[in-house]
Amino acid sequence: MNQSAIPYHFGGKEGVYAAVIDHLVTELGEAAGPPGDMLLAERMERFTRAILHGAQARDRILLIAREQLNPTTHYDRLFAGFVEPMHREICVLVARATGASADDHLTIVKAHAVIGQALGFAVAQTTYLRRVRRTRLSAEDIDVIAEVVGEMSRKALQ
């Protein structure tokens, strides 16, 4: 895009960043699929594939990690648009598996721990890739990781 067109279309750098966040929220939401009547393992498989798959996956992960570590004024958009709805859905699934309330503090901690399994492959991807002597994740790698995260999520709550 022509730099002089940025103020016209987006109102400046902040507008561009907001548009990127909005696109990220839409893209992740579509990739993860709509909330539905699914089991925790299936939801975690979809979530894992959503964050690891695609040509822009590393850029998405970097942006999310940056917003987690040093939130900007745009974090609220990311939180409200994707993070909180996904976290709440996983809390409901954890609660269903444990018999606790979805809003119980321990349920939230458990859901966060389950989510962390997938995020570990996103944020610490370089370590994983070095361990398996690869430079990037293949579609097969992502499928295996997603299946393992789903299985581990289910087993963690038994």
C-alpha positions as CSV (number, residue, x, y, z in Angstrom):
1,M,0.0,0.0,0.0
2,N,1.2,3.5,-0.7
3,Q,2.2,5.2,2.6
4,S,0.4,8.4,1.7
5,A,-2.9,6.4,1.4
6,I,-2.6,5.1,5.1
7,P,-4.0,8.3,6.7
8,Y,-6.8,8.3,4.1
9,H,-7.9,4.7,4.6
10,F,-6.9,4.1,8.2
11,G,-6.4,7.5,9.9
12,G,-2.7,6.7,10.6
13,K,-0.6,4.0,12.2
14,E,-3.0,3.4,15.0
15,G,-5.8,2.8,12.5
16,V,-3.6,0.3,10.6
17,Y,-2.8,-1.5,13.8
18,A,-6.5,-1.6,14.8
19,A,-7.3,-3.0,11.3
20,V,-4.6,-5.7,11.8
21,I,-6.1,-6.7,15.2
22,D,-9.6,-6.8,13.7
23,H,-8.4,-9.0,10.9
24,L,-6.6,-11.3,13.3
25,V,-9.7,-11.6,15.4
26,T,-11.8,-12.5,12.4
27,E,-9.2,-14.9,11.0
28,L,-8.7,-16.8,14.2
29,G,-12.4,-16.9,14.9
30,E,-13.2,-18.4,11.5
31,A,-10.3,-20.9,11.8
32,A,-11.3,-22.0,15.3
33,G,-14.9,-22.5,14.2
34,P,-18.1,-21.4,15.9
35,P,-18.8,-22.3,19.5
36,G,-20.8,-25.4,19.6
37,D,-21.6,-28.6,21.4
38,M,-18.2,-30.2,21.2
39,L,-15.9,-31.9,23.6
40,L,-12.8,-30.3,25.1
41,A,-10.4,-32.4,23.0
42,E,-12.1,-31.3,19.7
43,R,-12.2,-27.6,20.7
44,M,-8.5,-27.7,21.6
45,E,-7.6,-29.4,18.4
46,R,-9.4,-26.7,16.4
47,F,-7.9,-23.9,18.6
48,T,-4.4,-25.4,18.1
49,R,-4.8,-25.6,14.3
50,A,-6.2,-22.1,14.2
51,I,-3.2,-20.6,15.9
52,L,-0.5,-22.7,14.2
53,H,-1.8,-22.9,10.6
54,G,-1.4,-20.5,7.7
55,A,1.3,-18.4,6.0
56,Q,0.9,-15.6,8.6
57,A,0.9,-17.9,11.7
58,R,4.2,-16.7,13.0
59,D,3.3,-13.1,12.6
60,R,-0.1,-13.7,14.4
61,I,1.7,-15.4,17.2
62,L,4.2,-12.6,17.5
63,L,1.5,-10.0,17.6
64,I,-0.5,-12.0,20.2
65,A,2.5,-12.5,22.4
66,R,3.5,-8.9,22.2
67,E,-0.1,-7.8,23.2
68,Q,0.0,-10.3,26.1
69,L,3.3,-9.1,27.4
70,N,2.9,-5.4,26.8
71,P,-0.8,-4.6,26.1
72,T,-1.6,-1.6,23.9
73,T,-4.8,0.2,23.8
74,H,-5.9,-2.4,21.1
75,Y,-5.6,-5.4,23.4
76,D,-9.3,-4.9,24.4
77,R,-10.3,-5.6,20.8
78,L,-8.3,-8.8,20.7
79,F,-9.5,-9.8,24.2
80,A,-13.2,-9.1,23.5
81,G,-13.1,-10.4,19.9
82,F,-11.3,-13.7,20.3
83,V,-9.4,-14.3,23.6
84,E,-12.3,-14.0,26.1
85,P,-14.9,-15.8,24.0
86,M,-12.5,-18.7,23.4
87,H,-11.4,-18.8,27.1
88,R,-15.0,-18.7,28.3
89,E,-15.9,-21.6,25.9
90,I,-13.0,-23.7,27.1
91,C,-14.1,-22.9,30.7
92,V,-17.5,-24.2,30.0
93,L,-16.0,-27.4,28.6
94,V,-13.7,-27.8,31.5
95,A,-16.6,-27.2,33.9
96,R,-18.6,-29.8,32.1
97,A,-15.8,-32.3,32.5
98,T,-15.2,-31.5,36.1
99,G,-18.7,-30.8,37.4
100,A,-17.6,-27.3,38.6
101,S,-19.0,-23.9,37.6
102,A,-17.6,-22.3,34.5
103,D,-16.9,-19.1,36.4
104,D,-15.2,-20.9,39.3
105,H,-11.6,-19.6,39.9
106,L,-10.2,-23.2,39.7
107,T,-12.0,-23.8,36.5
108,I,-10.5,-20.7,35.0
109,V,-7.1,-21.8,36.1
110,K,-7.6,-25.2,34.6
111,A,-8.9,-23.8,31.3
112,H,-5.9,-21.4,31.2
113,A,-3.5,-24.4,31.7
114,V,-5.2,-26.3,28.9
115,I,-5.0,-23.4,26.6
116,G,-1.3,-23.1,27.5
117,Q,-0.6,-26.4,25.9
118,A,-1.4,-25.1,22.5
119,L,0.2,-21.7,23.1
120,G,3.4,-23.5,24.1
121,F,3.8,-24.7,20.5
122,A,3.1,-21.2,19.2
123,V,5.2,-19.1,21.5
124,A,8.0,-21.6,22.0
125,Q,7.9,-22.9,18.4
126,T,11.6,-22.3,17.8
127,T,12.5,-24.7,20.6
128,Y,10.2,-27.4,19.2
129,L,11.5,-26.9,15.7
130,R,15.1,-27.2,16.8
131,R,14.3,-30.4,18.7
132,V,12.7,-32.0,15.6
133,R,15.4,-30.5,13.3
134,R,13.0,-28.5,11.2
135,T,12.8,-24.9,10.2
136,R,9.0,-24.6,10.0
137,L,5.8,-26.5,10.9
138,S,4.3,-28.7,8.2
139,A,0.6,-29.4,7.9
140,E,1.4,-32.9,9.2
141,D,3.2,-31.4,12.2
142,I,0.3,-29.2,13.0
143,D,-2.1,-32.2,12.7
144,V,0.0,-34.3,15.1
145,I,0.4,-31.3,17.6
146,A,-3.3,-30.6,17.5
147,E,-4.3,-34.2,18.1
148,V,-1.8,-34.5,21.0
149,V,-3.0,-31.2,22.6
150,G,-6.6,-32.5,22.3
151,E,-5.7,-35.8,23.8
152,M,-3.7,-34.3,26.6
153,S,-6.5,-31.8,27.4
154,R,-9.0,-34.6,27.7
155,K,-6.7,-36.7,29.9
156,A,-5.7,-33.8,32.1
157,L,-9.3,-33.5,33.4
158,Q,-9.9,-37.2,34.0
